[in-house]
Amino acid sequence: MDVYELLTICDRLDIEYRIDINQKDMLEVNLDKKKSQLKSLEASFIWLWISAKTDVEKDSIVDLFVQKHKKNI
């Protein structure tokens, strides 16, 4: 049911396709969902840690994670 994903696969396999104007709304909804998922991922501690440029930044992110989750331990 994910038209966007299907079209992406068609692109990768060099399969021609046509988009029906009625599918446009569905594609926009799916794209908005993907954007939301990406935003959520980019806000995660894992993403922040991986994208940190220095060990000091990584240590700071680990400290923030521990402080945030300390209450749950």
NUNU-552868 format. One record per residue (C-alpha): x, z, y; residue number from 1; residue in three letters. Coordinates in steps of 0.02 Angstrom, whole numbers, always signed. Layout:
REM NUNU-552868
+--------+--------+--------+-----+------+
:      x :      z :      y : seq : type :
+--------+--------+--------+-----+------+
:      X :      Z :      Y : NUM :  ALA :
...
+--------+--------+--------+-----+------+
***
This chain:
REM NUNU-552868
+--------+--------+--------+-----+------+
:      x :      z :      y : seq : type :
+--------+--------+--------+-----+------+
:     +0 :     +0 :     +0 :   1 :  MET :
:   +154 :     +3 :   +114 :   2 :  ASP :
:   +151 :   -170 :   +190 :   3 :  VAL :
:   +305 :   -135 :   +296 :   4 :  TYR :
:   +407 :    -91 :   +143 :   5 :  GLU :
:   +344 :   -245 :    +52 :   6 :  LEU :
:   +395 :   -358 :   +197 :   7 :  LEU :
:   +565 :   -274 :   +203 :   8 :  THR :
:   +591 :   -314 :    +19 :   9 :  ILE :
:   +537 :   -494 :    +51 :  10 :  CYS :
:   +667 :   -506 :   +188 :  11 :  ASP :
:   +803 :   -439 :    +73 :  12 :  ARG :
:   +756 :   -562 :    -64 :  13 :  LEU :
:   +737 :   -705 :    +60 :  14 :  ASP :
:   +553 :   -729 :    +15 :  15 :  ILE :
:   +447 :   -814 :   +146 :  16 :  GLU :
:   +287 :   -728 :   +202 :  17 :  TYR :
:   +154 :   -737 :   +336 :  18 :  ARG :
:    +80 :   -588 :   +423 :  19 :  ILE :
:   -108 :   -587 :   +444 :  20 :  ASP :
:   -162 :   -526 :   +616 :  21 :  ILE :
:   -269 :   -395 :   +527 :  22 :  ASN :
:   -112 :   -320 :   +452 :  23 :  GLN :
:    -36 :   -291 :   +624 :  24 :  LYS :
:   -126 :   -124 :   +648 :  25 :  ASP :
:    -74 :    -64 :   +476 :  26 :  MET :
:   +106 :   -113 :   +511 :  27 :  LEU :
:   +105 :    -18 :   +676 :  28 :  GLU :
:    +37 :   +137 :   +590 :  29 :  VAL :
:   +169 :   +125 :   +454 :  30 :  ASN :
:   +305 :    +99 :   +583 :  31 :  LEU :
:   +247 :   +252 :   +680 :  32 :  ASP :
:   +254 :   +354 :   +518 :  33 :  LYS :
:   +432 :   +294 :   +485 :  34 :  LYS :
:   +483 :   +339 :   +663 :  35 :  LYS :
:   +409 :   +512 :   +641 :  36 :  SER :
:   +501 :   +537 :   +477 :  37 :  GLN :
:   +663 :   +481 :   +559 :  38 :  LEU :
:   +639 :   +601 :   +704 :  39 :  LYS :
:   +611 :   +742 :   +582 :  40 :  SER :
:   +768 :   +697 :   +485 :  41 :  LEU :
:   +872 :   +685 :   +643 :  42 :  GLU :
:   +816 :   +860 :   +693 :  43 :  ALA :
:   +868 :   +935 :   +526 :  44 :  SER :
:  +1020 :  +1045 :   +507 :  45 :  PHE :
:  +1092 :   +926 :   +378 :  46 :  ILE :
:  +1085 :   +779 :   +498 :  47 :  TRP :
:  +1158 :   +883 :   +639 :  48 :  LEU :
:  +1299 :   +944 :   +527 :  49 :  TRP :
:  +1340 :   +770 :   +460 :  50 :  ILE :
:  +1341 :   +695 :   +634 :  51 :  SER :
:  +1448 :   +834 :   +709 :  52 :  ALA :
:  +1613 :   +766 :   +771 :  53 :  LYS :
:  +1722 :   +920 :   +752 :  54 :  THR :
:  +1740 :  +1066 :   +633 :  55 :  ASP :
:  +1696 :  +1182 :   +777 :  56 :  VAL :
:  +1529 :  +1093 :   +800 :  57 :  GLU :
:  +1498 :  +1101 :   +612 :  58 :  LYS :
:  +1536 :  +1288 :   +609 :  59 :  ASP :
:  +1417 :  +1314 :   +755 :  60 :  SER :
:  +1278 :  +1221 :   +664 :  61 :  ILE :
:  +1307 :  +1324 :   +506 :  62 :  VAL :
:  +1298 :  +1484 :   +611 :  63 :  ASP :
:  +1134 :  +1426 :   +689 :  64 :  LEU :
:  +1064 :  +1388 :   +517 :  65 :  PHE :
:  +1113 :  +1559 :   +451 :  66 :  VAL :
:  +1040 :  +1648 :   +603 :  67 :  GLN :
:   +877 :  +1552 :   +588 :  68 :  LYS :
:   +857 :  +1585 :   +402 :  69 :  HIS :
:   +928 :  +1761 :   +399 :  70 :  LYS :
:   +753 :  +1834 :   +415 :  71 :  LYS :
:   +698 :  +1746 :   +255 :  72 :  ASN :
:   +840 :  +1815 :   +149 :  73 :  ILE :
+--------+--------+--------+-----+------+
***
